[in-house]
Amino acid sequence: MQDNVEQFLAHLRVEAKKSTNTTTAYRTDLDQLATYLCEQGVSSWDEVTYDHVLGFLLFLRTRRYANSTVARRTAAVKSFFSYLLSQQLITSDPTERVDSPKVNRAPPRAIAPHQVDALLELPLRSSTPESLRDRAMLELLYATGMRVSELVALDLSDIDLTAATVHCAGRAQRERTLPLTSSVITALEEYLDNARPQLARSAEKQSSTLFLNHRGNQLTRQGFWLILKGYAEEVGLHELTPHTLRHSFAAHMLGGGAELRQLQERLGHASLSTTQIYTHLTSGQPPASTDAEPDPVQMDVDSD
């Protein structure tokens, strides 16, 4: 059974071009399903019935998983069995009659410009390599609106300080080139000149990744989250998440008079309707209904 899971995940990575975050989440979901089925005496995917699938979803509900988690698990299971059927590895799809649960997606939340300023000033209290790195990361994230997964994936070659641009790979190979402000350029210059060389000395193997941790290796999304959480708590923003800066960038850009299409291009959204959720942040009106069925292979930790 595990071999089929690996085949499916490889399909997502290679053919469907899904992100590492998506495939990692799907692995967790399908591993949990396989464990549940094993406990039910099921030894092959072709033995799985509609009742087995419903039993698994009930199992999740009884353990008080969040609606969003159940929705993602359901999407993962439906997508997996659809793949097995397409490969003729099963004779029928046990999830065919399983509805994808609706998820009430919370509207994006932004913080005020003065709160952003307070957050960006915190690393300036110190001149350690870590502080210089943190300042460059926060400045870059807010000034461009890129996702955290995109930020930590940047290489040195993606930054062009002369042209004042950064190249961002984005999702589904939607590459984009984003402009850099003077404050970001200054922060990056200080980091590259005075901090990154020191951080790189700790590495056993040299990396071309732009942002390094204290061991000289690529900084992870989780590592960035812990860094941001520490700064956020200092300024009383206890519910701040890495994506809040992306939301704030979008809201402040629209508030400054930017066109929606321009914002779509900056954020790397495939659809303008995704970008439109930010209009309520500047209009003061609540967003349109956000009830939506989860896309079987697009749900990701780094949303929108």
Residue, then its C-alpha position, 0 to 999 in steps of 0.5 A: m500500500q505504501d508503494n502506491v502512496e509514494q507513486f501518488l506523491a511522486h505524481l504530485r511533485v513531478e507531473a502536477k508540479k505541487s510544492t513540497n509543503t503540499t506533498t508533505a501534508y498529503r503524505t501525513d494525511l495518507d499515512q494516517l488513512a493507511t494506519y486506520l485501514c490497517e487497524q480495520g484489517v484492510s491490506s490493499w487499496d482495492e479492498v477499501t469501501y465507501d464505509h471505510v472512508l466514512g469511518f475514517l472521516l468519523f474517526l477524525r471528527t471524534r478526535r476533534y480535528a479542526n474543520s479545515t484539517v478534516a477538509r484537507r484530509t478529505a481532499a487528499v483521500k479523494s485525490f488519491f483514490s482518483y489517481l489510483l482509479s486513473q492508473q487502474l490500480i483499483t476497480s472503483d472509487p470508494t470516495e465517489r459519493v463522499d462530499s468535500p466539506k465546506v470550509n469557512r475560510a477566515p478573511p485575511r487580516a492585516i496590521a496597521p502601517h505603524q505596527v509594521d514599522a514597530l516590527l521592522e525596527l526591532p532587529l535594529r537594536s542589535s548588530t549581530p549576524e542574526s539581527l541583520r539577517d532578520r531585518a533583511m528578511l522582514e523588510l523583504l517580506y513586507a516590501t514584496g508580499m512574497r510567501v514565506s516559502e518563497l522567501v526561504a527558497l531564495d538563492l543569492s542569484d535571485i537578488d539583483l541589487t543593481a537593478a533593485t529586483v528579486h526573482c521569485a519562483g512562485r507556485a506552479q512555475r509562475e515566476r515573477t520579478l519584484p521591485l525592491t525599495s531602498s530600505v530593503i536594498t540597504a538591509l540586504e547590503e548590510y546582511l550580505d556584507n556583514a552577516r551572511p559570511q559569518l553565518a556561512r562559516s558554521a556550515e559543513k558545506q557551503s550553500s547558495t541559499l540567501f538566508l542562512n540559520h546559525r549553523g550556516n544552512q538554509l533557514t526553514r519556514q519553521g525557523f522563520w516562524l519562530i523568529l517572527k513569533g519572538y519579535a511579534e510578541e515583543v510588540g504585542l502582536h500575539e496572533l501575528t503569523p508569517h502570512t500576516l505581512r503578506h496580507s498587510f502588504a496587499a492591504h497597504m498597496l491597495g490603500g495606496g491606490a494600486e490597481l487590483r491587477q497589479l497586486q495580483e501580479r505582485l502576489g503571484h495569484a493565478s486568479l484575480s478572484t483570489t486577489q479580490i479578497y483583499t479589497h474588503l481590508t481597504s473598503g471596510q466592507p466584509p468579504a464575499s462568502t468564503d465558503a469553498e470546497p478545498d481543491p484536491v491538490q492546491m491546498d497548502v500551508d502557505s495559503d493564497 
